[in-house]
Amino acid sequence: MSASEKAKAKAEQMAGKAVRKAAGVKGDKKLAAKGSALEGRGKAREAKEKGKDHFKR
């Protein structure tokens, strides 16, 4: 996995988690869903990159 893609994936995960937790404190379910989606996108990006690395070997 390239370092920049790994950083993007982790950044999306952290941003999504922060948005989700802030929305939970605020009580905004719609914003919490958006945060969860962002976090999921980061996890999917990370899985994609790990898969690419696996096939390069």
N, C-alpha and C positions, 0 to 999 in steps of 0.2 A: 504494500500500500504506500503510495507516495505520501510524503510528510504533509503536503498542503491539503490533500484530500482528507487525510486523517484529522488534521486540525479543523477543517470545515465540518466534518461529521461531529466531532466532540463539541465544537462551538454551537452547532444547531441543537445538540442534546442539552447542553447547559442552558441555552437561551430558552428552549422550550420548557425545561423544568422550572426555571425562574418565573416565566410567564404563568405557568400552571399554578405554582405556589402563591404568587401574588394574587391571581384571580380567586384562588380558594380563600384567601384572607378577606378579599373584597366581597366575595360571594357572587361573582360573575361567572355563571356556568358557561356562557358562550365563549368568553375569553379563556377559560380553563380548557375547553375543547380545542381551541386554536393552539394553546400551549402544548397540549398532548399530541396534536398533529405535527407540530414542529419537532417535538422530541422524537416522535416516530420516524419522521423523515430523516433525522440524523442517524438513527439506528439502522435504517434501511440503507443509507449511504455507506455506513461503516460495513455492513454485511456485504454489500456489492463489492467494495474494495477488497475485503478479505477473500471473497470468491475469486476475484481477478488474480490476487496473489497466489492463491492455491493452484490455479491452472498455469501460472507462469513457471512453476517448479517442475 
